[in-house]
Amino acid sequence: MQFYGLALIAAVVAGLLVLLILRYGWRLRWLTGWLQGNLLLLGLLLATAVGLLAWDLQHFKVIEARTVGTLSFSKVGDQQYDAVLTGAGEEQRVRLAGDLWELEVQVLRWHGLANLIGLQDGYRLHRLLGRYLALEQQRDAGDALAANFNHAPPWRDIWDWADRLETHALVQADAFEVRFIPLVDGARFALEIGPTGLTPEPLNAQARTAMKGL
């Protein structure tokens, strides 16, 4: 009986609300203004979201079979290296710790209508990481070994959203990785990118030594 009683009370309240709306609702001219205000606010929020999307998209570059930059290492201490990443007229310097290095690249792949209208897949440098061979050192260092090139917060990161949604109807989040390359003082690599991945090409004897250590 309890739930029948609650249902009856709810039905009576609903009926009274309907009667009040029918009797006085036509007088509520403020409702039109309220709706207009909410639509305006929604439009501003949408414009802001599209603006942030545009800011994020500008950091991606079209994937073509070509050299996108160079990466070199200089030893500055015990298991400490300065890494210099150059490309597209820019130079970025970071400090790495460890015995190995890894490079992560975020990729956007277009599908459906976006692919039909000719949009090309794009990439963005994400992280350069150091890694220790000793498990104890690696565990203690954790995330401190990573140098981030992408500083977009997750709430407005288009790649992160595409990766979470996993719809693949319009855009798909993918990634290229170069992993477990030994850190060698003086090594210099060319970074070759193509539709299927990222490849480090040795440019000097030190880099060739590092590649032999794989």
N, C-alpha and C positions, 0 to 999 in steps of 0.2 A: 504493500500500500504506500510505502514511503515514496517510491519513485513515481507512482501514479500521481501522488499529491504534488510532488515537485514539478512533474510535467504539467499538471493543471495550472499551478501558479505561473509557470513560465508562459503557458498559452494565454493566460489572462493578461500578463504584462505585455506580451507581443500584440495582443488585440488592442489594448489601450494605446500602445505606441502607434499602431496603424491608424486608429481613429484620430489621434492628435495630429499626425502628419497630414491626413486627408482634410482636417478642419483648418489647420493653421499653416500648413507647409507652403501654400502659394504666397503667403505673406513674407516668407523668408527670403527677401531680395539679397540679403547678405551672402546667401549660398552661392550665387553666381560669382561674386567677388572672391569668395573663399576658393572656389574651384579655379578661377583665373590665377589667383596668387600661387596656388599649389602647382599649376601647370608651368607658371613662370619659374618657380623654384626648381621643378624637375628639369626644365630646359637648361637652366644655369648649371645644374649638377651634371647633366649630360655633356654640355659644352666643356666643363672642366675636365671630365673624364676623357673626352676626345683630345683635348689639349695635352694632357699628361701622356696619353697614348702616342701622340705625335712626337713628344719629347723623347720617349723611350725608343720609338722606331728609328729615329735618326742615328742611333748608335749602331745599328745593324748595317752590314755591307753585303752586297750581292756575292754569292758564292760562284767563283770562276776558277778554272784550273790555272793557278798562277801562284807566285810567291807573294805572301801578304806581309812579310816582315822578317826580321832576324832576331835571334835570341843569343846572348853571350853571357858568360859567367866568369867572375873573377873571385878567387879565394881571398878572404879577408881575415880568416881565423880558423880555428879548429871547427870543422863542419859548419862553417859560415861562409856564405857566398853573396856577392852583389850580382844581381841579374839585371841586364839591360835589354828591354824589349823595344825594338824600333819598327815602325811601319806607318804608312800613310802620312809621312812628314812629322810624326810624333815620336817621342822617346819617353819611355817609362822605366824608372829605376826602383827596384825592390830588393829587400834583404831576405835571403832564404837560408834556412838551417836544415841540415840533414845530409844524407848520402845520395839521394836520388831526387829527381825533379819530375813533375807532372804538369801538364797544361790542359785546361778545360775550356772548350769553346761551346757557346750556346747557339743552337741552330733553329730557325723557323722555316718549316716546310709548308708551302701553300697547297691547298686542295680545292676541289670543286670549282666554284665560280672564279675564285681568286687565281687558280691555275689556268682556267680557260681564257681569262683576260690578259694573261701573259706575265703575271707576277713571278719573280724569280726568288728561289730560296735565299735566305740571308744568314749571316753569322755575326757573332759578337764575342770578343774575348771575355772570358768569365774569371778564371782563377789560375794562378801559377802557384804550385804547391811544392814544398819540400817534404821529404819522407826519410825517416831513419831506418836503417836495417835492423837495429836492435829494437825489439818489441817494447822493452821498458821505456826507452827514450821516446818512441812514437806515442805510447800511451800517455806519458807525462806531458808531452808537448801539445797533443790534440790539435785544435783549430788554430793555434798560434802559428802553425807552419804555413798557413794560406795567405797569399796576397791577392786581394780582390781588385779586379779592374772594373767590374760592374757594381755600381753603388746604389742602384735603384732598390728601394724598399719593396718587400714582397707584395704589399697591398696594391702597388701600381706597376709591377713588373709584368709586362705582356708575356714574356717567356714563362714566368712562374704560373701565371693564370692559365696559359695554354697547357702547361704540364699538369696542372690540377684538374682541369675540366676533362681532358682526354677525349674530346668529341671528334676531333680530326675532320669535322665537316668543312671547315674553312682553313684552319691553320693547326699545325702539329708542332709540338716542342720536341726537338731532337738534340743530340749532343755529340761532339767529337772530342776524343781524348787522346793525349799522348801520355804514356805512363811508364814509370820505372826506368827512366834514363839516368845513368850515373852522373853525378855532379863532378865535373873535371875542370880544374883551373885553366882558364884561357879558351875553353871550348866555345865555338861559335857555330850556330845552326841557322839555316834558312828554313822558314816555315812555309810549306807548300800545302795549299788547300784545294780541294776539289769536291765534287758532289757526294763522294763516298767517305771523305775523312780528311784528317790533318796529318801531315807527315813531316818530321824534322829531317832536313838534309844537311849532313856535315859539311862545313866550309873550311875546316883546317884539320891538322893532324890530331889535335886534342879532342875535337868532336868525333873524329873517326875512332879514336881510342875509346871514347865513351860508348859509341854504338857497338863496338866489339864486346863491351862488357855486359850486354843484354843477355 
